[in-house]
Amino acid sequence: MRWYSTFVAAVSEVTAGRPLPPAATAAFESLAGHVLPTIDRNGSLLADAVARGLGRDRVVSNAAVLLFGGIETTEGMILNLLWHLLHHPGLLAAVRADPDLLPNAVEESLRLEPAAAVVDRYATRDAELAGAAIRRGDPVTVSLAAANRDPAIFPDPDTFDVHRPNSRQHLAFAHGPHFCPAMDLARLETLIASAP
């Protein structure tokens, strides 16, 4: 948690245009001191990542990123689901009466309240989208929250509906090469934390 809170503070500083705090560098070195010795263990995911060409610095960077997904976003998933169920007593009663509805309730909550409402990407090629020219290398901000409320895909998109048949079509975990690798773990943690 100490590493995580230090990294969160550092991201806020850098995002605001200020320099990287020295505490963040020290936290990264401390994390590296814990992660790097495990790289050489046979059969570890980290050893496999390095064998596939991911450098040691990138392995540590990815470990730092996983802290965000493993802490903040999962906490948010659990709390958002509970908020939705508690604010819809009839649906809470339906889930309690039929626990098989809980996985769909998780998906519906993710659809309405993705942990990352927007993601930043860079265009890999020139493109045109809805009449706007996007050049290779341009930053592109994608609203996952808006995509998850597309009325062409999700009728009555602002309604929390544990019976929605296509709720899992949301983009809360992104899509393509940058999808969340821990999405199934996050779902499982939310199901366990929310089980009646």
C-alpha positions as CSV (number, residue, x, y, z in Angstrom):
1,M,0.0,0.0,0.0
2,R,2.9,2.3,0.7
3,W,4.2,1.8,-2.9
4,Y,0.8,2.3,-4.3
5,S,0.0,5.5,-2.4
6,T,3.4,6.9,-3.4
7,F,2.8,6.1,-7.1
8,V,-0.7,7.6,-7.0
9,A,0.8,10.8,-5.6
10,A,3.5,10.8,-8.2
11,V,1.1,10.4,-11.1
12,S,-0.9,13.3,-9.7
13,E,2.2,15.5,-9.6
14,V,3.4,14.5,-13.1
15,T,-0.1,15.0,-14.6
16,A,-0.1,18.5,-13.1
17,G,3.1,19.2,-14.9
18,R,5.3,19.1,-11.8
19,P,8.5,17.0,-11.6
20,L,8.5,13.4,-10.4
21,P,8.9,13.4,-6.6
22,P,12.0,11.7,-5.2
23,A,9.8,9.5,-3.1
24,A,8.4,7.9,-6.3
25,T,11.9,7.0,-7.5
26,A,12.7,5.5,-4.1
27,A,9.4,3.5,-4.1
28,F,10.1,2.2,-7.6
29,E,13.6,1.1,-6.5
30,S,12.1,-0.6,-3.5
31,L,9.5,-2.4,-5.6
32,A,12.3,-3.4,-8.0
33,G,14.2,-4.9,-5.1
34,H,11.2,-7.2,-4.4
35,V,10.3,-8.0,-7.9
36,L,13.7,-8.5,-9.6
37,P,14.8,-11.5,-7.5
38,T,11.7,-13.4,-8.5
39,I,12.4,-13.0,-12.2
40,D,14.9,-15.9,-12.3
41,R,12.6,-18.4,-10.7
42,N,11.6,-21.1,-13.2
43,G,8.0,-21.2,-14.0
44,S,7.2,-17.7,-12.7
45,L,5.1,-15.3,-14.9
46,L,7.9,-12.8,-14.6
47,A,10.5,-15.2,-15.8
48,D,8.3,-16.0,-18.8
49,A,7.8,-12.3,-19.5
50,V,11.5,-11.7,-19.6
51,A,12.1,-14.8,-21.7
52,R,9.6,-13.3,-24.2
53,G,11.6,-10.1,-24.5
54,L,10.1,-7.9,-21.8
55,G,13.1,-6.2,-20.1
56,R,13.6,-6.1,-16.4
57,D,12.8,-2.4,-16.1
58,R,9.5,-3.0,-17.9
59,V,8.7,-6.0,-15.7
60,V,9.0,-3.7,-12.7
61,S,7.0,-1.0,-14.4
62,N,4.2,-3.5,-15.1
63,A,4.3,-4.6,-11.5
64,A,3.7,-1.0,-10.5
65,V,0.8,-0.7,-12.9
66,L,-0.7,-3.9,-11.6
67,L,-0.9,-2.2,-8.2
68,F,-3.5,0.2,-9.6
69,G,-5.6,-2.6,-11.1
70,G,-5.2,-4.8,-8.1
71,I,-6.2,-2.1,-5.6
72,E,-8.0,1.0,-6.8
73,T,-10.0,-0.4,-9.7
74,T,-11.1,-3.6,-7.9
75,E,-12.2,-1.6,-4.8
76,G,-14.1,0.7,-7.1
77,M,-15.8,-2.3,-8.8
78,I,-17.0,-3.7,-5.5
79,L,-18.2,-0.4,-4.2
80,N,-20.0,0.6,-7.4
81,L,-21.8,-2.8,-7.5
82,L,-22.9,-2.4,-3.9
83,W,-24.0,1.2,-4.5
84,H,-26.1,0.2,-7.5
85,L,-27.7,-2.8,-5.6
86,L,-28.4,-0.7,-2.5
87,H,-30.0,2.1,-4.5
88,H,-32.3,-0.4,-6.3
89,P,-33.9,-2.5,-3.5
90,G,-36.0,-4.5,-6.0
91,L,-33.0,-5.6,-7.9
92,L,-31.1,-6.3,-4.7
93,A,-34.0,-8.6,-3.7
94,A,-33.9,-10.3,-7.1
95,V,-30.2,-11.0,-6.8
96,R,-30.7,-12.3,-3.2
97,A,-33.5,-14.5,-4.4
98,D,-31.5,-15.7,-7.4
99,P,-27.7,-15.6,-6.9
100,D,-27.2,-16.6,-10.5
101,L,-28.0,-13.0,-11.3
102,L,-25.0,-11.7,-9.4
103,P,-22.5,-12.1,-12.3
104,N,-24.7,-10.1,-14.6
105,A,-25.2,-7.5,-11.9
106,V,-21.3,-7.2,-11.8
107,E,-21.2,-6.7,-15.6
108,E,-24.0,-4.2,-15.5
109,S,-22.3,-2.2,-12.8
110,L,-19.1,-2.3,-14.8
111,R,-20.9,-1.1,-17.8
112,L,-22.4,1.9,-16.0
113,E,-19.4,2.8,-13.8
114,P,-16.1,1.6,-15.4
115,A,-13.1,1.9,-13.2
116,A,-11.4,4.0,-15.9
117,A,-14.0,6.2,-17.5
118,V,-11.5,7.3,-20.2
119,V,-8.3,5.9,-21.5
120,D,-5.6,7.6,-23.5
121,R,-4.1,6.0,-26.6
122,Y,-2.0,7.0,-29.5
123,A,-3.1,6.5,-33.1
124,T,-1.0,3.9,-34.8
125,R,-1.9,5.1,-38.3
126,D,-3.7,7.9,-40.0
127,A,-7.5,7.6,-39.8
128,E,-10.7,9.5,-40.0
129,L,-13.4,9.1,-37.4
130,A,-16.8,10.9,-37.7
131,G,-15.2,13.4,-40.1
132,A,-12.2,14.2,-37.8
133,A,-8.7,13.6,-39.1
134,I,-6.5,11.6,-36.7
135,R,-2.8,11.4,-37.6
136,R,-0.4,8.6,-36.7
137,G,1.0,9.4,-33.2
138,D,-1.9,11.7,-32.2
139,P,-3.1,11.3,-28.7
140,V,-6.7,10.0,-28.6
141,T,-8.9,10.0,-25.5
142,V,-11.5,7.3,-25.6
143,S,-14.5,7.5,-23.3
144,L,-15.3,4.0,-22.1
145,A,-18.1,5.4,-20.1
146,A,-19.8,6.9,-23.2
147,A,-19.2,3.7,-25.3
148,N,-20.8,1.7,-22.5
149,R,-23.9,3.9,-22.7
150,D,-24.4,3.7,-26.5
151,P,-28.1,3.4,-26.9
152,A,-27.6,1.5,-30.2
153,I,-26.0,-1.3,-28.2
154,F,-27.6,-0.9,-24.8
155,P,-31.3,0.1,-24.9
156,D,-32.2,2.4,-22.0
157,P,-28.5,2.8,-21.3
158,D,-28.7,4.8,-18.1
159,T,-30.7,2.1,-16.3
160,F,-29.1,-0.5,-14.0
161,D,-30.7,-3.7,-15.2
162,V,-29.4,-7.0,-13.8
163,H,-31.4,-8.8,-16.4
164,R,-29.8,-7.0,-19.4
165,P,-28.9,-9.8,-21.8
166,N,-25.8,-8.1,-23.4
167,S,-24.3,-6.4,-20.4
168,R,-21.0,-8.2,-20.8
169,Q,-20.5,-6.4,-24.1
170,H,-19.2,-3.4,-22.2
171,L,-15.7,-2.0,-22.7
172,A,-14.9,-1.4,-19.0
173,F,-11.7,-3.4,-19.3
174,A,-10.9,-1.8,-22.7
175,H,-10.4,-4.0,-25.8
176,G,-7.7,-5.2,-28.1
177,P,-4.0,-5.3,-27.2
178,H,-4.5,-3.0,-24.2
179,F,-7.3,-4.9,-22.5
180,C,-7.0,-5.5,-18.7
181,P,-5.1,-8.7,-18.2
182,A,-6.6,-9.1,-14.7
183,M,-10.2,-8.6,-15.7
184,D,-11.2,-12.2,-14.8
185,L,-9.5,-11.9,-11.4
186,A,-11.2,-8.5,-10.8
187,R,-14.6,-10.1,-11.6
188,L,-14.0,-13.0,-9.3
189,E,-12.9,-10.7,-6.4
190,T,-16.1,-8.6,-6.9
191,L,-18.3,-11.7,-7.0
192,I,-16.7,-13.0,-3.8
193,A,-16.9,-9.7,-2.0
194,S,-20.6,-9.3,-3.1
195,A,-21.9,-12.8,-2.6
196,P,-24.9,-13.0,-0.3
